[in-house]
Amino acid sequence: MSVIKFEVQKEVFERTKERLHSILPVDKLRRKKNRKNFLCITGSIERPIRFSIYHVKKTEKGFKRKEEWGLSALKAANYKDKESVEFELELDKLYQWEASSLEEKDVFFSILFQISARLHRPPKFLRYEGLAEEGGDEMVAKEEVAEEEEEEFGLTEREEADLEKVLARVENAVHNCEAYMDTLARELSILDGENIQSIMESEGQVACLMESLDQSIGGLGEVETELTSYEETVGQVRRSLEKIEAESLELGVASRNNVLLREELSGLVQALQFPDAPLLLSLDLRTVDGRVKATIAAHQLQLALNVEDRIHPALLRLKGVVEQKKSLERISRKFAYSLADTFRAVCGETWPKGISVQNLHLPSLSVTHAALRPYAELSAWLKGAHPEVFSRVLEAYSEGTQKIYAEAIKELFKEAARKISSVSASSKLASGSTTDLQLRGRFFGKTRSLANKDFDTESQGSGEGSIDSSEREHYYDVLEEVLEGLSLPVNGEEAFLKEFFHLEAGTTPSSGTSPVKGHQANELRKFMVSLFASVEAELGNFLSSYEKLEPSFCMGGMVKLGEQALRPENSASFISVVFGTLLVQEKRSFDRLMNSYVDAIADTRLSRKQKPEILPFVAEFEDFAVMAENIFEGSARRSELEKWYVKMLGGIFEGILRHAADGGKIPGEVLKMENFHRLHAILCKLKVGALESQRKEAKAKYNEALNAYVTKYLGRPLVKLNEFFDGVQGKVSQGVKESEVGYQMSFSRAELKRVIREYPAKEVKRGLDSLYKKLEKHLSEEENLLQVVWRAMQEEFIVQYKSLESLIGRCYPGAKISLEFTIEDILLFFSEIAQSH
């Protein structure tokens, strides 16, 4: 603690000219104990003395003051329990501390108590019974406090006592200072004389002392001479020991060097030894035991060749090391050639002699793979030890398997074509000719045509060249079998290449990829491309040839390729890249096909010779949608179809409105009403969530066309009566009261009765019957909207009837005038007319 006290005094309080009286290591209550906090009691060196309490903290750079309080700021000090190291000081707030020990706590409180007692208003000391027994630090503190008090008051107690004795000897010292000073001067001269006398009396003793010193100097000379001789002797001994030590050190170094050299040479010989060289070259690699021993020996040989990692580079220049390495390299090269010959022999024995495709599956080289797999570890050794030999083995394997797979792929697609052709001898798919196939429908499998822009119905009956659903499903089944038959063997071959030839999977390396790994990944991809170079071309030709016969086949091709590309077993494989490339091609074909449909809708023209009913692109959209839903059901590519649904429907909406505006034998309202009604029914049947807004729009346009047609052709059947009341309403709008309209000459009750008599019940029924015949001419039987329109006209007629009755009641109150037919008569008229036709 004294060392810490000294450091704190020097580092913290020396600059501020303060003296450290007490220091106590503390920690805040219930905090981690690190013993880096101290409470210090200090007093200033300069007067007047000012006492302070400091909180000092020890840091990496030394001691640092954290907080400062004057001693007068101490309000209370709580000692707490004698058996506890805890205490409290109430300064600007209540601080709770834990001392490092009870003894140091007692010393701190004792000094704090003594210093505080000198204050004008001392603080309260709670649970503190008084001063403890004074220890070492406490006594020092008391002495320092006493010294400070003495310095503060000028004279010590002894000096005061002596001064009082001197002053007591002369009673009038204070009153007669000059006489007292003369007396003191006489006494001082007497004392000086006594001192001189005493010095003279001690002259003999000084002479004796000088003689003794001379004798001592002589004795010291003799001792010095002896010490010089001893020093020379010791120097000779030291030089002898140093020589012996140097010789011993050289012998130790030589001994250690010999040991290290022996160990280095022993390790070098052991590292370069390969006693199994004759065994390695004579083993039969066709046996399991021979392969196991050859693998172990090959790794030992490679370990001996890679001796650079285990010996000093300088040793590699030794002639014996160079010759041994050349010998080991010759053995390694002979074994590598022998191993390569074995690989080629195994491949030649196991490669299939003839190519046969069964169930549209590419033949697998599983026999060859099974025969080569036991050599996988030796292949890895060959790749690391002799890359040039390994490359020749890889090239030989590539040449052999490439021929086999190329022939098998051609046979696979020939077999697929034969299987498709076997469905129907009369099918256009069987012919494989694009010249004979003249599809009459842009939307698949139907005889109605968008291609026939003049809407020549006479050419629609044969259905020549159309593809029915069974042929389409058969084509998709064969395509799926072909894709599965390709993916399994190709994935198997890729897995074998990774396992046996240790080629890593991957794509072109990114900037953060290792160049070596990137080269290996490219090597695997290039190797797979060389083996299956014809897969992408043959599959692309297969798809395009049948899409020329039926362009809609690209839809199923896109779905099937997408499913295969997303399969987990095909993930990040070569075949998935091939399928992905062809998927992009099919997607482009699909987009071109859909664009042609949208263009065909826009280019459709109606013949003015014929009565149009349901527009061809509306009717055929249903066939297309049903077929497309069957193809894309549950497919991840469905979003592509829905996107084109929206575009097609946009074109259909525009086409209906355009043809309705062109005019013709039927009103445009009828054409819109019937086609939007059919389109709404189609969308309701499809139940496609993405087309909900189009379904609502079709419904709204249908209702709009229906209302427009009813308004236009029903019109106001009671013309003169409506004109009469138009005049009545004109008078009312001019300010005439409704009840006074009857007093006008032009709108008298007699005039009203005359107009009503012009519309007897029979005349009304005859007009409605004529209207019904007109509806029959306008509306088609295919859509069966006649009764719907007739019912809408009935409701509109009843609304007009009620409006007229209301006006009669308001403008001619009490006249008891009414129309010559009732609502029941109207209902009966509409019903009888509908039944009669």
Buried (B, 14 or more C-beta within 10 A) or exposed (E): EEEBBEBBBEBBBEEEEBBBBBBBBBBEEEEEEEEEBBBBBBBBBEEEBEBBBBBBEBEEEEBEBEEBBEBBBBEEBBBBEEEEBBBBBBBEEEBBBBBBEBEBBBBBBBBBBBBBEEEEEBBEBEEBEEBBEEBEBBEBBBEBBEEBEEEEEEEEEEEEEEEEEEEEEBEEBEEEEEEBEEBEEEEEEEEEEEEEEEEEEEEEEEEEEEEEEEEEEEEEEEEEEEEEEEEEEEEEEEEEEEEEEEEEEEEEEEEEEEEEEEEEEEBBEEBBEBEBBEEBEEBEBEEEEBBEBBBEBBBBBBEBBEBEEEBEEEBEEEEEBEEBBEEBBEBBEEBBEBBBEBBBEBBEEBBEEEBEBEEBBBBBBEEBBEBBEBBBBBBBBBBEBBEEBBEBBBEBBBEBBBEBBBBBBBBBBEBBBEBBBEBBEEBBBBBBEEEEBEBBBBBBBBBBBBBBBEBEEEEBEEEEBBBBEEBBBBBBBBBBBBBBBBBBBBBBBBEBBEBBBBBBBBEEBEEEBEEEEBEBBBBBBEBBBBBBBBBBEBBBEBBBBBBBBBBBBBBBBBBBBBBBBBBEEBEEBBBBBBBBBBBEBBBEBBBEBBEBBBEBBEEBEBBEEBEBBBBBBBBBBBBBBBBBBEBBEEBEBBEBBBEBBEBBBEBBBEBBBEBBEEEBEBBBBBBBBBBBBBBBBBBEEBEBEEBEEBBEBBBEBBBBBBBBBBBEBBEBBBEEBBEBBEBBEEBBEEEBEBEEBBEBEEBBBEBBEEBBEEBEBEBBBEBBBEBBEEBEEBBBEEBEBBEEBBEBBBEBBBEBBEEBBEBBBBBBEEEEBEBBBEEEBBEBBBEEBBEEE
